[in-house]
Amino acid sequence: MARTAVSRRLTWRAATVLEARWETTTARTLVLDVPDWPGHLPGQHVDIRLTAEDGYQAQRSYSIASAWTGEAGTVQGGTVEGGTVEGGTVEGGTVEGGTVEGGTVEAGTREAATVGGGAVEITVQRLEDGEVSPYLADVVEAGDRIEVRGPIGGWFVWRDTATAPVTLIAGGSGVVPLMAMIRARGAARGRQPFRLIYSVRTPQDALYADELRRRVRDDPGLDVHFVYTRTAPEGWPVPPRRIDVATVNDHGWPPDFQPDCFVCGPAGFVETVADILVALGHDPKLIRTERFG
């Protein structure tokens, strides 16, 4: 995974939308080609800035959904096929006037518009009264350009060098940065045991549902438990309810295992879950939270 210096100066980049795909009827993933992207860690986010014809600007932050793999990406005037960044060398691509360290180019220029897995994915949940999300969810199409700044954040991140079990607890679109962690673990073929507790209103509101089922099927180290708060699937063993102490106790890792815990969702949801984790005996220093709203 590329090393990301979170303390560096951030600049706005003009990203090109490579793909826009619906995850649910109200949420869409945008795949962005970001020039000179330095790589990111799962859990980080980006700022998106939109500028109207009259000069008015609106800016919002969105979690990154994709893992940075350091695998083949596009270059100016061509494509790198099978190019990877490994141990400070570039295979299948060229770098001019600089050095490669952990997947980033320092003190030089490169021909590649992106080195390795340069596509950055964000998943946008449409807010009916939002300024930015309706445009990103309903209007933007492949080929459009939007301004991106990042990656941002250095605390709410998971590194594939960590060895502890991981408990992920998401509310609604709070699953996005946690999905980046799951994807990063898969890309690194990590053996750290992951458990995801995912709270959504209805089955139709679940992001990445098919991918999560496929990953659980293929990866014995990943467990996913859905909690439905309004409507549960037919035959679901429990009625709709919110996450409670029993849910976290039954489907998360026990505190004796000293798991790293990541919680993301609306502010009230995050506060409730963090309190539950502490009440169950989890070390507060191992609980990391990200909230919105």
BELFENLIN-V676965 format. One record per pair of residues at least 12 apart in sequence whose C-alpha atoms are under 8 Angstrom apart, sorted by the first residue. I is the first residue (numbers start at 1). GAP is how many residues later the second one is. If there is no record, write none. Layout:
i=I gap=GAP
i=I gap=GAP
This chain:
i=1 gap=38
i=1 gap=40
i=1 gap=67
i=1 gap=68
i=1 gap=69
i=1 gap=101
i=1 gap=102
i=1 gap=159
i=2 gap=36
i=2 gap=37
i=2 gap=38
i=2 gap=39
i=2 gap=66
i=2 gap=67
i=2 gap=68
i=2 gap=100
i=2 gap=101
i=2 gap=102
i=3 gap=36
i=3 gap=37
i=3 gap=38
i=3 gap=98
i=3 gap=99
i=3 gap=100
i=3 gap=101
i=4 gap=34
i=4 gap=35
i=4 gap=36
i=4 gap=37
i=4 gap=100
i=6 gap=145
i=6 gap=146
i=6 gap=147
i=6 gap=148
i=10 gap=139
i=10 gap=140
i=10 gap=141
i=11 gap=138
i=11 gap=139
i=12 gap=135
i=12 gap=136
i=12 gap=137
i=12 gap=138
i=13 gap=21
i=13 gap=22
i=13 gap=134
i=13 gap=135
i=13 gap=136
i=14 gap=20
i=14 gap=21
i=14 gap=131
i=14 gap=132
i=14 gap=133
i=14 gap=134
i=15 gap=17
i=15 gap=18
i=15 gap=19
i=15 gap=20
i=15 gap=130
i=15 gap=131
i=15 gap=132
i=15 gap=133
i=16 gap=16
i=16 gap=17
i=16 gap=18
i=16 gap=126
i=16 gap=127
i=16 gap=128
i=16 gap=129
i=16 gap=130
i=17 gap=13
i=17 gap=14
i=17 gap=15
i=17 gap=16
i=17 gap=124
i=17 gap=125
i=17 gap=126
i=17 gap=127
i=17 gap=128
i=17 gap=129
i=18 gap=12
i=18 gap=13
i=18 gap=14
i=18 gap=15
i=18 gap=124
i=18 gap=125
i=19 gap=12
i=19 gap=13
i=19 gap=122
i=19 gap=123
i=20 gap=120
i=20 gap=121
i=20 gap=122
i=23 gap=184
i=23 gap=185
i=24 gap=180
i=24 gap=181
i=24 gap=182
i=24 gap=183
i=26 gap=99
i=26 gap=100
i=26 gap=111
i=27 gap=96
i=27 gap=97
i=27 gap=98
i=27 gap=99
i=27 gap=110
i=27 gap=180
i=28 gap=95
i=28 gap=96
i=28 gap=97
i=28 gap=109
i=29 gap=92
i=29 gap=93
i=29 gap=94
i=29 gap=95
i=30 gap=91
i=30 gap=92
i=30 gap=93
i=30 gap=94
i=31 gap=88
i=31 gap=89
i=31 gap=90
i=31 gap=91
i=32 gap=87
i=32 gap=88
i=32 gap=89
i=33 gap=81
i=33 gap=85
i=33 gap=86
i=33 gap=87
i=34 gap=79
i=34 gap=80
i=34 gap=84
i=34 gap=85
i=34 gap=86
i=34 gap=114
i=35 gap=78
i=35 gap=79
i=36 gap=76
i=36 gap=77
i=36 gap=78
i=36 gap=79
i=37 gap=77
i=37 gap=78
i=37 gap=81
i=38 gap=65
i=38 gap=66
i=38 gap=67
i=39 gap=29
i=39 gap=31
i=39 gap=64
i=39 gap=65
i=39 gap=79
i=39 gap=112
i=40 gap=27
i=40 gap=28
i=40 gap=111
i=41 gap=26
i=41 gap=27
i=41 gap=116
i=41 gap=117
i=41 gap=118
i=42 gap=22
i=42 gap=23
i=42 gap=24
i=42 gap=25
i=42 gap=26
i=42 gap=115
i=42 gap=116
i=42 gap=117
i=42 gap=135
i=42 gap=136
i=42 gap=138
i=42 gap=139
i=42 gap=142
i=43 gap=20
i=43 gap=21
i=43 gap=110
i=43 gap=113
i=43 gap=114
i=43 gap=115
i=43 gap=134
i=43 gap=135
i=43 gap=137
i=43 gap=138
i=44 gap=19
i=44 gap=20
i=44 gap=107
i=44 gap=108
i=44 gap=109
i=44 gap=110
i=44 gap=112
i=44 gap=113
i=44 gap=133
i=45 gap=16
i=45 gap=17
i=45 gap=18
i=45 gap=19
i=45 gap=105
i=45 gap=106
i=45 gap=107
i=45 gap=108
i=45 gap=132
i=46 gap=15
i=46 gap=16
i=46 gap=17
i=46 gap=18
i=46 gap=102
i=46 gap=103
i=46 gap=104
i=46 gap=105
i=46 gap=106
i=47 gap=12
i=47 gap=13
i=47 gap=14
i=47 gap=15
i=47 gap=101
i=47 gap=102
i=47 gap=103
i=48 gap=12
i=48 gap=13
i=48 gap=14
i=48 gap=98
i=48 gap=99
i=48 gap=100
i=48 gap=101
i=49 gap=97
i=49 gap=98
i=49 gap=99
i=50 gap=82
i=50 gap=96
i=50 gap=97
i=58 gap=73
i=58 gap=74
i=59 gap=73
i=60 gap=72
i=62 gap=60
i=62 gap=61
i=62 gap=62
i=63 gap=59
i=63 gap=60
i=63 gap=113
i=63 gap=114
i=64 gap=56
i=64 gap=57
i=64 gap=58
i=64 gap=59
i=64 gap=112
i=64 gap=113
i=64 gap=116
i=65 gap=55
i=65 gap=56
i=65 gap=57
i=65 gap=58
i=65 gap=111
i=65 gap=112
i=65 gap=113
i=65 gap=114
i=65 gap=115
i=66 gap=54
i=66 gap=55
i=66 gap=56
i=66 gap=113
i=66 gap=114
i=66 gap=117
i=66 gap=118
i=67 gap=113
i=67 gap=114
i=67 gap=116
i=67 gap=117
i=67 gap=120
i=68 gap=49
i=68 gap=50
i=68 gap=116
i=69 gap=47
i=69 gap=48
i=69 gap=115
i=69 gap=118
i=69 gap=119
i=70 gap=14
i=70 gap=15
i=70 gap=33
i=70 gap=45
i=70 gap=46
i=70 gap=47
i=70 gap=48
i=71 gap=12
i=71 gap=13
i=71 gap=14
i=71 gap=44
i=71 gap=45
i=71 gap=46
i=72 gap=12
i=72 gap=43
i=72 gap=44
i=72 gap=45
i=73 gap=39
i=73 gap=41
i=73 gap=42
i=73 gap=43
i=73 gap=44
i=73 gap=45
i=73 gap=46
i=74 gap=38
i=74 gap=39
i=74 gap=40
i=74 gap=41
i=74 gap=42
i=74 gap=44
i=75 gap=36
i=75 gap=37
i=75 gap=38
i=75 gap=39
i=75 gap=40
i=76 gap=35
i=76 gap=36
i=76 gap=37
i=80 gap=12
i=80 gap=13
i=83 gap=33
i=84 gap=32
i=85 gap=17
i=85 gap=18
i=85 gap=30
i=85 gap=31
i=86 gap=16
i=86 gap=17
i=87 gap=14
i=87 gap=15
i=88 gap=12
i=88 gap=13
i=88 gap=14
i=88 gap=15
i=89 gap=12
i=93 gap=19
i=94 gap=16
i=94 gap=17
i=94 gap=18
i=95 gap=14
i=95 gap=15
i=95 gap=16
i=95 gap=17
i=96 gap=12
i=96 gap=13
i=96 gap=14
i=96 gap=15
i=97 gap=12
i=97 gap=13
i=98 gap=12
i=103 gap=12
i=103 gap=13
i=122 gap=54
i=123 gap=53
i=124 gap=12
i=124 gap=13
i=125 gap=12
i=125 gap=48
i=155 gap=133
i=156 gap=106
i=156 gap=132
i=156 gap=133
i=156 gap=134
i=158 gap=23
i=160 gap=24
i=160 gap=25
i=160 gap=28
i=160 gap=30
i=162 gap=30
i=163 gap=29
i=164 gap=28
i=164 gap=29
i=164 gap=93
i=164 gap=94
i=164 gap=95
i=164 gap=96
i=165 gap=27
i=165 gap=28
i=165 gap=29
i=165 gap=88
i=165 gap=92
i=165 gap=93
i=165 gap=94
i=165 gap=95
i=166 gap=26
i=166 gap=27
i=166 gap=28
i=166 gap=29
i=166 gap=87
i=166 gap=93
i=166 gap=94
i=166 gap=95
i=166 gap=96
i=167 gap=27
i=167 gap=28
i=167 gap=29
i=167 gap=30
i=167 gap=85
i=167 gap=86
i=167 gap=92
i=167 gap=93
i=167 gap=94
i=167 gap=95
i=168 gap=26
i=168 gap=27
i=168 gap=28
i=168 gap=29
i=168 gap=84
i=168 gap=93
i=168 gap=94
i=168 gap=95
i=169 gap=27
i=169 gap=28
i=169 gap=29
i=169 gap=30
i=169 gap=92
i=169 gap=93
i=169 gap=94
i=169 gap=95
i=169 gap=104
i=170 gap=26
i=170 gap=27
i=170 gap=28
i=170 gap=29
i=170 gap=93
i=170 gap=94
i=170 gap=95
i=171 gap=27
i=171 gap=28
i=171 gap=29
i=171 gap=93
i=171 gap=94
i=171 gap=95
i=171 gap=98
i=171 gap=99
i=172 gap=26
i=172 gap=27
i=172 gap=28
i=172 gap=29
i=172 gap=33
i=172 gap=34
i=172 gap=93
i=172 gap=94
i=173 gap=34
i=173 gap=92
i=174 gap=90
i=174 gap=91
i=174 gap=92
i=174 gap=117
i=175 gap=23
i=175 gap=32
i=175 gap=89
i=175 gap=90
i=177 gap=87
i=178 gap=84
i=178 gap=86
i=182 gap=12
i=191 gap=30
i=192 gap=29
i=193 gap=28
i=193 gap=29
i=194 gap=27
i=194 gap=28
i=194 gap=29
i=195 gap=27
i=195 gap=28
i=195 gap=29
i=195 gap=30
i=195 gap=56
i=195 gap=57
i=195 gap=58
i=196 gap=26
i=196 gap=27
i=196 gap=28
i=196 gap=29
i=196 gap=56
i=197 gap=27
i=197 gap=28
i=197 gap=29
i=197 gap=30
i=197 gap=51
i=197 gap=54
i=197 gap=55
i=198 gap=26
i=198 gap=27
i=198 gap=28
i=198 gap=29
i=199 gap=27
i=199 gap=28
i=199 gap=29
i=199 gap=30
i=199 gap=43
i=199 gap=44
i=200 gap=26
i=200 gap=27
i=200 gap=28
i=200 gap=29
i=201 gap=27
i=201 gap=28
i=201 gap=29
i=201 gap=30
i=202 gap=26
i=202 gap=27
i=202 gap=28
i=202 gap=29
i=202 gap=30
i=202 gap=31
i=203 gap=25
i=203 gap=28
i=203 gap=29
i=203 gap=30
i=212 gap=12
i=225 gap=26
i=227 gap=13
i=227 gap=14
i=227 gap=15
i=227 gap=16
i=228 gap=12
i=228 gap=13
i=228 gap=14
i=229 gap=12
i=229 gap=13
i=243 gap=30
i=244 gap=29
i=244 gap=32
i=245 gap=31
i=245 gap=35
i=248 gap=28
i=248 gap=29
i=249 gap=31
i=254 gap=28
i=255 gap=25
i=255 gap=26
i=255 gap=27
i=255 gap=28
i=256 gap=26
i=258 gap=24
i=258 gap=25
i=258 gap=28
i=259 gap=27
i=260 gap=26
i=260 gap=27
i=260 gap=28
i=261 gap=25
i=261 gap=26
i=261 gap=27
i=262 gap=25
i=262 gap=26
i=262 gap=27
i=263 gap=24
i=263 gap=25
i=263 gap=26
i=263 gap=27
i=264 gap=25
i=264 gap=26
i=264 gap=27
i=265 gap=25
i=265 gap=26
i=265 gap=27
i=266 gap=25
i=266 gap=26
i=266 gap=27
i=267 gap=24
i=267 gap=25
i=267 gap=26
i=270 gap=19
i=270 gap=20
i=270 gap=21
i=274 gap=13
i=274 gap=15
